[in-house]
């Protein structure tokens, strides 16, 4: 089962005194803060949950499997998530 942003908002409303607008605002602010820090190439550590970090891939050569023609795959930035030891222990 997937958990959507709406599910998070509904859960927050149900388990707290926040109304619909405040719960929606809280979830949006939380995710926007993570996005903004990652755009600045900063590490985002959430204690007991994990760490988000921006990594840079290297430029490499790819190949079309049908024609075997080679082409360049450019270097890009990706977000990597690493589980905290606490969460890893809970999952396993």
N, CA, C and O of each residue as an XYZ file, in Angstrom:
368
protein
N       0.840     -1.188      0.000
C       0.000      0.000      0.000
C       0.883      1.249      0.000
O       1.852      1.337      0.754
N       0.547      2.181     -0.827
C       1.269      3.449     -0.890
C       0.675      4.440      0.107
O      -0.530      4.433      0.356
N       1.511      5.273      0.662
C       1.060      6.355      1.534
C       1.250      7.652      0.771
O       2.364      7.990      0.370
N       0.168      8.367      0.576
C       0.226      9.615     -0.176
C       0.311     10.807      0.776
O       0.169     10.667      1.991
N       0.541     11.961      0.202
C       0.594     13.193      0.984
C      -0.756     13.429      1.672
O      -0.813     13.884      2.814
N      -1.830     13.114      0.962
C      -3.171     13.258      1.528
C      -3.341     12.332      2.730
O      -3.950     12.723      3.727
N      -2.815     11.116      2.650
C      -2.878     10.181      3.782
C      -2.151     10.750      4.999
O      -2.629     10.625      6.126
N      -1.000     11.372      4.769
C      -0.257     11.986      5.864
C      -1.055     13.120      6.507
O      -1.086     13.250      7.731
N      -1.693     13.931      5.681
C      -2.497     15.044      6.186
C      -3.680     14.516      6.991
O      -3.969     15.013      8.079
N      -4.359     13.513      6.456
C      -5.505     12.927      7.158
C      -5.089     12.313      8.492
O      -5.797     12.458      9.489
N      -3.959     11.635      8.515
C      -3.457     11.031      9.745
C      -3.093     12.094     10.778
O      -3.352     11.932     11.971
N      -2.497     13.168     10.310
C      -2.127     14.267     11.200
C      -3.376     14.924     11.799
O      -3.403     15.251     12.985
N      -4.403     15.112     10.972
C      -5.667     15.676     11.463
C      -6.291     14.767     12.518
O      -6.744     15.225     13.567
N      -6.305     13.483     12.220
C      -6.954     12.493     13.085
C      -6.238     12.355     14.435
O      -6.888     12.200     15.468
N      -4.904     12.412     14.426
C      -4.125     12.146     15.635
C      -3.649     13.404     16.365
O      -2.828     13.320     17.279
N      -4.161     14.561     15.964
C      -3.774     15.797     16.644
C      -4.968     16.743     16.663
O      -6.048     16.414     16.170
N      -4.758     17.910     17.234
C      -5.815     18.927     17.301
C      -5.785     19.866     16.101
O      -6.489     20.876     16.081
N      -4.976     19.536     15.108
C      -4.866     20.405     13.935
C      -6.081     20.240     13.034
O      -6.600     19.138     12.860
N      -6.519     21.340     12.473
C      -7.601     21.297     11.496
C      -7.051     20.929     10.127
O      -5.850     20.719      9.952
N      -7.957     20.856      9.165
C      -7.578     20.458      7.809
C      -6.553     21.412      7.211
O      -5.565     20.970      6.624
N      -6.774     22.710      7.353
C      -5.877     23.707      6.773
C      -4.505     23.672      7.427
O      -3.487     23.718      6.735
N      -4.468     23.591      8.750
C      -3.195     23.580      9.473
C      -2.407     22.299      9.193
O      -1.186     22.350      9.047
N      -3.079     21.163      9.117
C      -2.397     19.899      8.825
C      -1.801     19.932      7.420
O      -0.670     19.492      7.210
N      -2.558     20.452      6.467
C      -2.090     20.576      5.089
C      -0.881     21.516      5.031
O       0.108     21.228      4.357
N      -0.974     22.629      5.738
C       0.112     23.606      5.773
C       1.379     23.006      6.393
O       2.485     23.227      5.901
N       1.203     22.252      7.469
C       2.348     21.623      8.142
C       3.075     20.648      7.225
O       4.300     20.702      7.107
N       2.335     19.760      6.579
C       2.946     18.757      5.688
C       3.652     19.446      4.528
O       4.762     19.058      4.164
N       3.020     20.467      3.941
C       3.646     21.183      2.824
C       4.912     21.912      3.261
O       5.912     21.893      2.544
N       4.882     22.553      4.425
C       6.077     23.236      4.935
C       7.211     22.248      5.191
O       8.371     22.539      4.901
N       6.874     21.086      5.732
C       7.870     20.052      6.026
C       8.585     19.603      4.751
O       9.814     19.572      4.699
N       7.811     19.258      3.730
C       8.421     18.794      2.486
C       9.141     19.918      1.742
O      10.173     19.681      1.116
N       8.611     21.129      1.804
C       9.287     22.257      1.160
C      10.631     22.552      1.813
O      11.586     22.914      1.125
N      10.716     22.402      3.127
C      11.982     22.613      3.833
C      13.024     21.591      3.371
O      14.178     21.944      3.130
N      12.617     20.330      3.247
C      13.529     19.289      2.762
C      13.995     19.627      1.345
O      15.188     19.553      1.051
N      13.061     19.995      0.469
C      13.414     20.330     -0.916
C      14.383     21.509     -0.976
O      15.370     21.473     -1.712
N      14.094     22.555     -0.197
C      14.944     23.750     -0.219
C      16.364     23.450      0.249
O      17.323     23.950     -0.339
N      16.510     22.656      1.279
C      17.850     22.319      1.776
C      18.602     21.443      0.775
O      19.809     21.605      0.594
N      17.898     20.523      0.126
C      18.553     19.684     -0.888
C      18.989     20.519     -2.091
O      20.024     20.235     -2.693
N      18.217     21.541     -2.447
C      18.601     22.428     -3.545
C      19.887     23.184     -3.218
O      20.627     23.572     -4.122
N      20.151     23.390     -1.940
C      21.379     24.063     -1.502
C      22.514     23.060     -1.291
O      23.565     23.416     -0.760
N      22.304     21.807     -1.707
C      23.272     20.711     -1.545
C      23.606     20.440     -0.080
O      24.731     20.062      0.245
N      22.637     20.632      0.791
C      22.838     20.347      2.201
C      22.291     18.968      2.537
O      21.395     18.454      1.868
N      22.849     18.388      3.580
C      22.391     17.108      4.106
C      21.152     17.359      4.962
O      21.120     18.319      5.732
N      20.133     16.508      4.839
C      18.934     16.626      5.672
C      18.854     15.356      6.521
O      18.539     14.276      6.021
N      19.146     15.509      7.817
C      19.117     14.373      8.744
C      17.876     14.481      9.612
O      17.638     15.505     10.251
N      17.092     13.416      9.628
C      15.920     13.353     10.488
C      16.181     12.224     11.474
O      16.176     11.048     11.108
N      16.407     12.591     12.714
C      16.782     11.637     13.750
C      15.748     10.521     13.871
O      14.547     10.777     13.947
N      16.229      9.291     13.886
C      15.354      8.134     14.007
C      14.679      7.734     12.712
O      13.923      6.762     12.683
N      14.940      8.472     11.633
C      14.317      8.172     10.345
C      15.356      7.919      9.268
O      15.411      6.829      8.698
N      16.189      8.929      8.983
C      17.211      8.748      7.961
C      17.792     10.055      7.473
O      17.518     11.124      8.020
N      18.606      9.948      6.427
C      19.326     11.092      5.878
C      19.086     11.192      4.378
O      19.183     10.202      3.652
N      18.769     12.409      3.923
C      18.656     12.711      2.504
C      19.909     13.478      2.108
O      20.329     14.397      2.811
N      20.509     13.096      0.973
C      21.671     13.840      0.482
C      21.684     13.852     -1.032
O      21.190     12.930     -1.681
N      22.260     14.914     -1.587
C      22.387     15.048     -3.033
C      23.707     14.409     -3.444
O      24.754     14.702     -2.866
N      23.650     13.535     -4.444
C      24.866     12.926     -4.981
C      24.978     13.284     -6.466
O      23.975     13.541     -7.132
N      26.188     13.296     -6.962
C      26.455     13.620     -8.361
C      26.918     12.355     -9.075
O      27.885     11.716     -8.660
N      26.215     11.995    -10.158
C      26.643     10.841    -10.937
C      27.697     11.290    -11.937
O      27.761     12.466    -12.295
N      28.506     10.369    -12.377
C      29.528     10.677    -13.375
C      28.948     10.525    -14.774
O      28.014      9.753    -14.992
N      29.511     11.269    -15.713
C      29.157     11.098    -17.115
C      29.630      9.714    -17.541
O      30.711      9.274    -17.148
N      28.819      9.025    -18.348
C      29.207      7.685    -18.784
C      28.690      7.408    -20.183
O      27.892      8.171    -20.728
N      29.144      6.329    -20.746
C      28.745      5.929    -22.096
C      27.627      4.896    -21.984
O      27.754      3.903    -21.268
N      26.528      5.144    -22.702
C      25.427      4.187    -22.781
C      25.386      3.585    -24.170
O      26.071      4.052    -25.081
N      24.586      2.554    -24.327
C      24.511      1.891    -25.629
C      23.066      1.505    -25.912
O      22.396      0.922    -25.059
N      22.586      1.832    -27.111
C      21.260      1.418    -27.542
C      21.311     -0.093    -27.789
O      22.091     -0.540    -28.630
N      20.501     -0.896    -27.081
C      20.596     -2.349    -27.217
C      20.200     -2.867    -28.606
O      20.659     -3.935    -29.010
N      19.369     -2.140    -29.332
C      18.956     -2.602    -30.659
C      20.010     -2.315    -31.718
O      20.337     -3.181    -32.529
N      20.544     -1.086    -31.706
C      21.486     -0.690    -32.757
C      22.940     -0.748    -32.304
O      23.848     -0.618    -33.124
N      23.170     -0.942    -31.005
C      24.493     -0.945    -30.383
C      25.215      0.393    -30.556
O      26.430      0.480    -30.380
N      24.453      1.435    -30.903
C      25.026      2.764    -31.048
C      25.319      3.338    -29.657
O      24.481      3.273    -28.758
N      26.508      3.894    -29.500
C      26.903      4.471    -28.213
C      26.477      5.932    -28.139
O      26.424      6.632    -29.150
N      26.175      6.377    -26.919
C      25.839      7.770    -26.688
C      26.267      8.145    -25.269
O      26.489      7.277    -24.424
N      26.376      9.437    -25.027
C      26.848      9.921    -23.735
C      25.644     10.138    -22.803
O      24.676     10.805    -23.166
N      25.726      9.566    -21.610
C      24.739      9.823    -20.562
C      25.359     10.898    -19.674
O      26.390     10.663    -19.042
N      24.737     12.078    -19.623
C      25.359     13.191    -18.896
C      25.358     12.985    -17.378
O      24.592     12.183    -16.844
N      26.221     13.719    -16.709
C      26.286     13.736    -15.258
C      25.032     14.433    -14.727
O      24.626     15.470    -15.253
N      24.424     13.866    -13.690
C      23.235     14.478    -13.090
C      23.328     14.414    -11.567
O      24.190     13.738    -11.005
N      22.427     15.129    -10.925
C      22.327     15.081     -9.476
C      21.138     14.214     -9.099
O      20.084     14.282     -9.732
N      21.311     13.403     -8.069
C      20.249     12.533     -7.566
C      20.156     12.710     -6.058
O      21.090     13.188     -5.414
N      19.015     12.318     -5.509
C      18.853     12.331     -4.066
C      18.962     10.895     -3.573
O      18.306      9.989     -4.086
N      19.813     10.711     -2.561
C      19.979      9.389     -1.954
C      19.402      9.453     -0.540
O      19.629     10.420      0.188
N      18.659      8.422     -0.162
C      18.125      8.321      1.193
C      18.772      7.134      1.880
O      18.814      6.034      1.330
N      19.277      7.362      3.089
C      19.891      6.306      3.879
C      19.107      6.163      5.180
O      18.900      7.144      5.895
N      18.674      4.946      5.483
C      17.932      4.701      6.717
C      18.791      4.935      7.946
O      19.998      4.690      7.933
N      18.159      5.410      9.001
C      18.884      5.505     10.263
C      18.994      4.097     10.845
O      18.186      3.232     10.510
N      19.981      3.853     11.711
C      20.106      2.528     12.320
C      18.855      2.107     13.095
O      18.500      0.929     13.107
N      18.187      3.068     13.740
C      16.958      2.757     14.481
C      15.872      2.240     13.560
O      15.238      1.226     13.851
N      15.651      2.932     12.443
C      14.614      2.532     11.491
C      14.980      1.214     10.824
O      14.117      0.365     10.600
N      16.257      1.045     10.507
C      16.717     -0.201      9.902
C      16.420     -1.383     10.815
O      16.008     -2.450     10.360
N      16.637     -1.173     12.113
C      16.388     -2.222     13.101
C      14.892     -2.549     13.185
O      14.520     -3.715     13.314
N      14.040     -1.530     13.113
C      12.586     -1.734     13.148
C      12.100     -2.498     11.929
O      11.257     -3.387     12.047
N      12.626     -2.158     10.757
C      12.199     -2.797      9.507
C      12.664     -4.251      9.431
O      11.930     -5.124      8.968
N      13.888     -4.499      9.889
C      14.416     -5.858      9.821
C      14.036     -6.556     11.065
O      14.371     -7.727     11.243
